[in-house]
Amino acid sequence: MPPSRVVVLSSHSLYAEGVLTRLKAHSNALELHVVDADQTDALDQIIAFQPTAVIVDASDKDVNAHCPLGRLLRDLPDVQIIRLDPINKGFQLVTSEQHEAEEVQELLAILKSGKAANEE
């Protein structure tokens, strides 16, 4: 099985290199690449790399300037986006999961339960 391709996206090079180093120390099954979020072609670099996951520095306010997560999910719908939050010591998984909702009741079901009606 080929290695998982992972991009670390941050405008803080020390942060990105730290994440990269830690991942390398714990897994040989990853192909890692750093993209500087300040680069105007950051999104193009990520798309060209075709990663299975993108680790985003959640504390980096500049990330969305050149690499909006919505566009990233649109262009790479199967990618896992992991917002790594060093301040709160956790992460958030962002997906492009979509559900059909033709009726307001289906939307209400999601709002009430957090799950689509067809998942229950």
Summary of the structure (lengths in Angstrom):
residues: 120
radius of gyration: 16.3
end to end distance: 33.2
largest distance: 49.2
contacts: 317
relative contact order: 0.15
helix: 38%
strand: 25%
